Amino acid sequence: MNKIFKTLDEQVEILKNKGLIVEDETLTKEILLRENYFFINGYRSLFMKSPAEKHFITGSTFRELYGVFNFDRHIRNILFKNLLIIENNLKSIISYHLSRTYGIKESNYLNPANFNRSNDKYRQVNDLIKKMKRQIRANASIHTATAHYQMNYGYIPLWIAVKVLSFGIVGELYIILKPNDQKEIANFFNVDADDLALYLPILSNYRNLCAHEEILFDHRVQRQINDTKYHERLGIPKMDGEYIYGKDDLFSLIIILKQMLRKDDFSEMIKEIDYEVSMLEGMLKSISIGKVMDKMGFPANFMDIERID
């Protein structure tokens, strides 16, 4: 069945007919126009009596619904700036290591012989080198630094090229490196090389989700991270032998960032998140903050992760 256009008045009536209290219809219509009914409505599951009934819990208000929307936006912005730090760190470390080890020209650092040549990686190596060359060529003339090096030196060193490569591409680059190169790069972050290979697609996924203002708080990734000391030290409960939080949810990202960010950056980030949680808690009346945190995969004592070494 095709969807049909709904006016702002009709959108408000739909919400009211489902039991949502709309305190200020004029303001609500302005918000729906500015923010998009579809995306605000993406947070309604928290306030529904049941998935089948699709009716709001008694006392639920548009102010609460919009509060969760803004909470998600604020958390998204906090995480995004820290994901950009990780992206920049990774690009800098990889470019330094590969340039030092293999050379500074494209013919050096993009030489297939420099990468993992096992049978299961052969095609991946060739495909990624082609993708990197396309991204570099496409941006060489429009990015100031790449244009400068191309014009003045006739080549683009990797520490400049990484600026025009996506986080996803750089993550794939790490995957095809030789094991010794992976280990040296992972050592900088003090994480296991195999764990870093698992983390990078997750980081890239969240980075893109944040950049495009997608719904964040209940997002789940396709692959679970491995159990860590943080799961154990926080006393996260288990179900059927598996931790119920911090595996494929938003808190799993927090665990990754705990390992990869500088201590001061992580401390500032977690405090900013705690502030936003406290602000939302004071706004919610029809549901508890615990319901939101459960959707996020956050244990009640999530702040304790800051003090775990």
C-alpha positions in Angstrom: 0.0 0.0 0.0 1.4 3.4 -1.0 2.0 6.1 1.6 0.1 9.4 1.1 1.2 12.9 2.0 0.0 14.1 5.4 -0.3 17.8 6.3 1.2 19.1 9.6 -2.3 19.2 11.0 -2.9 15.6 10.0 0.5 14.5 11.5 -0.5 16.1 14.8 -3.9 14.4 14.8 -2.3 11.0 14.1 -0.1 11.5 17.2 -3.0 12.6 19.3 -5.3 9.8 18.1 -2.6 7.3 19.3 -2.7 8.8 22.8 0.2 11.3 22.7 -0.4 14.5 24.6 0.4 17.5 22.5 0.7 20.5 24.8 1.4 23.2 22.1 0.1 22.4 18.6 1.7 25.4 17.0 5.1 24.6 18.3 4.7 20.9 17.6 3.9 21.7 13.9 6.9 23.9 13.7 9.1 21.1 15.1 7.6 18.5 12.8 8.2 20.8 9.7 11.8 21.6 10.8 12.9 18.1 12.0 10.7 15.7 9.9 7.8 13.7 11.3 9.4 10.4 10.1 12.6 10.9 12.2 10.9 12.1 15.3 8.4 9.3 15.0 11.4 6.9 15.0 11.7 7.4 18.8 8.1 6.5 19.6 8.8 2.8 20.4 10.0 3.9 23.9 6.6 5.3 24.6 4.4 2.6 23.1 2.2 0.4 25.3 3.3 -2.6 23.1 4.6 -3.1 19.6 1.3 -4.7 18.6 -1.0 -2.1 20.1 0.9 1.0 18.8 -0.7 3.3 21.3 1.2 5.6 23.5 1.6 5.0 27.3 -0.9 7.1 29.2 0.6 10.5 30.0 3.2 10.4 27.2 3.8 13.9 25.8 5.3 15.3 22.6 7.7 17.2 24.8 9.1 13.9 26.0 9.2 12.4 22.5 11.0 15.5 21.2 13.3 15.4 24.3 14.5 11.9 23.4 15.0 13.1 19.8 17.2 15.9 21.0 19.0 13.7 23.5 20.0 11.4 20.6 21.2 14.3 18.6 23.4 15.5 21.5 24.8 12.1 22.1 25.4 11.7 18.4 27.4 15.0 18.3 29.5 14.1 21.3 30.4 10.7 19.8 30.9 12.2 16.3 33.7 14.6 17.4 35.5 11.7 19.2 35.1 9.4 16.2 36.7 12.1 14.1 39.7 12.1 16.6 40.0 8.3 16.1 39.8 8.7 12.4 42.5 11.3 12.3 44.7 9.3 14.7 44.3 6.1 12.6 45.1 7.9 9.3 48.1 9.6 10.8 49.5 6.4 12.3 48.9 4.2 9.2 50.4 6.8 6.9 53.5 7.3 9.1 54.1 3.5 9.5 53.6 2.6 5.8 55.6 5.6 4.5 58.5 4.8 6.9 58.4 1.1 6.0 57.7 1.1 2.2 58.3 4.7 0.9 56.4 7.9 0.3 55.3 7.6 -3.4 52.1 5.9 -4.6 54.3 3.4 -6.4 55.8 2.5 -3.1 52.9 2.5 -0.6 50.4 1.0 -3.1 52.7 -1.8 -4.2 50.7 -5.0 -3.9 53.8 -6.7 -2.5 53.5 -4.7 0.6 50.2 -6.3 1.6 49.0 -9.6 2.9 49.4 -12.0 -0.1 47.5 -14.9 1.3 45.0 -16.5 -1.1 42.0 -15.2 0.8 43.3 -11.7 0.6 44.6 -11.6 -3.0 41.4 -10.2 -4.6 40.7 -7.8 -1.6 44.2 -6.3 -2.0 43.8 -5.6 -5.7 40.3 -4.2 -5.3 41.2 -1.9 -2.5 44.3 -0.6 -4.3 42.1 0.3 -7.2 39.6 2.0 -4.9 42.3 4.0 -3.2 43.7 5.1 -6.5 40.2 6.2 -7.7 39.6 8.2 -4.5 43.0 9.9 -4.7 42.6 10.8 -8.4 39.1 12.1 -7.9 40.2 14.5 -5.2 43.7 15.3 -6.3 42.8 18.5 -8.1 40.1 19.8 -5.7 41.9 19.2 -2.4 44.4 22.0 -1.7 47.1 19.7 -0.2 46.9 16.9 -2.8 46.9 19.5 -5.6 50.0 21.1 -4.2 52.0 17.9 -4.0 50.8 16.7 -7.4 51.7 20.0 -9.0 55.0 20.6 -7.3 56.4 17.1 -6.7 54.5 14.9 -9.2 53.2 12.5 -6.5 51.0 12.5 -3.4 52.6 11.1 -0.2 50.3 8.9 1.9 50.2 11.3 4.8 48.5 13.7 2.4 46.5 11.1 0.5 44.8 9.8 3.7 43.0 13.2 4.0 40.9 12.4 0.9 40.4 8.7 1.8 37.2 7.7 3.7 37.4 6.2 7.1 36.0 3.0 5.6 38.7 2.8 3.0 41.5 3.3 5.6 39.8 0.6 7.8 39.9 -1.8 4.8 43.6 -0.8 4.3 44.4 -2.0 7.8 42.6 -5.3 7.1 44.9 -6.2 4.2 48.2 -5.2 5.8 50.8 -7.8 6.7 50.3 -9.1 10.3 53.5 -7.4 11.5 52.3 -4.1 10.2 48.9 -4.6 11.8 50.5 -5.4 15.1 52.7 -2.3 15.1 49.7 0.0 14.3 47.5 -1.8 16.9 50.2 -1.4 19.5 49.9 2.4 19.4 46.3 2.0 20.6 47.3 -0.7 23.0 44.8 -3.1 21.6 45.1 -6.5 20.0 45.6 -6.5 16.2 42.6 -8.8 15.6 40.4 -6.7 17.9 41.4 -3.6 16.0 40.4 -5.3 12.7 37.0 -6.0 14.3 36.6 -2.4 15.7 37.4 -0.4 12.6 34.2 -1.4 10.6 32.2 -0.7 13.7 33.8 2.7 14.1 33.2 3.5 10.4 29.6 2.5 10.7 29.0 4.8 13.7 31.0 7.6 12.1 28.7 7.6 9.0 25.6 7.1 11.1 26.5 10.2 13.1 27.5 12.2 10.1 24.1 11.6 8.5 22.0 12.2 11.6 20.6 8.7 11.7 18.9 7.3 14.8 21.7 6.4 17.1 20.5 5.3 20.6 19.2 1.9 19.7 21.5 1.1 16.8 22.9 -2.4 16.6 26.0 -3.4 14.6 26.3 -6.7 12.7 29.3 -8.1 14.6 29.7 -8.4 18.3 33.0 -7.2 20.0 34.9 -9.7 22.1 34.4 -9.8 25.9 36.6 -7.3 27.7 37.7 -6.6 31.2 35.2 -3.7 31.1 32.3 -6.1 30.8 33.6 -8.0 33.8 34.6 -5.1 36.0 31.3 -3.3 35.4 29.5 -6.5 36.5 27.4 -6.5 33.3 24.8 -9.3 33.7 24.8 -12.3 31.4 22.0 -14.2 29.7 22.7 -17.7 28.2 26.4 -17.1 28.8 26.5 -13.8 26.9 26.8 -10.2 28.3 23.5 -8.4 27.7 25.2 -5.0 27.3 28.3 -3.8 25.4 28.5 -6.4 22.7 26.7 -5.0 19.6 25.0 -1.9 21.0 26.0 1.7 21.6 27.8 0.8 24.8 30.1 -1.5 22.7 31.2 1.7 20.9 31.9 3.3 24.3 34.1 0.3 25.2 36.0 0.6 21.9 36.5 4.4 22.5 37.7 3.7 26.0 40.5 1.7 24.6 41.4 4.0 21.6 41.0 7.5 22.9 43.4 9.4 25.0 42.5 9.2 28.7 41.6 12.9 28.9 39.5 12.8 25.7 37.6 9.8 27.0 37.0 11.3 30.4 35.6 14.5 28.9 33.4 12.5 26.5 31.8 10.2 29.2 31.1 13.2 31.4 29.3 15.0 28.5 27.2 11.8 28.0 26.4 11.6 31.7 25.2 15.3 31.6 22.9 14.5 28.7 21.5 11.4 30.5 20.8 13.6 33.6 19.1 16.3 31.5 16.8 13.7 29.8 16.1 12.0 33.1 14.7 15.3 34.5 12.5 15.7 31.5 10.9 12.2 31.4 7.7 11.6 33.3 5.9 8.7 31.5 8.9 6.4 31.2 12.1 6.0 33.2 15.6 6.9 32.1 16.4 3.2 32.6 14.2 2.3 29.7 16.2 4.6 27.4 19.5 3.3 28.7 18.5 -0.3 28.2 17.8 0.5 24.6 21.3 2.0 24.4 22.8 -1.0 26.0 24.1 1.1 28.9 24.4 -0.4 32.3 23.3 1.8 35.2 26.9 2.2 36.4 28.2 3.1 32.9 30.2 6.0 34.4 32.4 3.6 36.3 34.2 2.7 33.0 36.1 5.9 33.3 38.0 4.7 36.3 38.9 1.3 35.0 42.5 1.1 33.8 
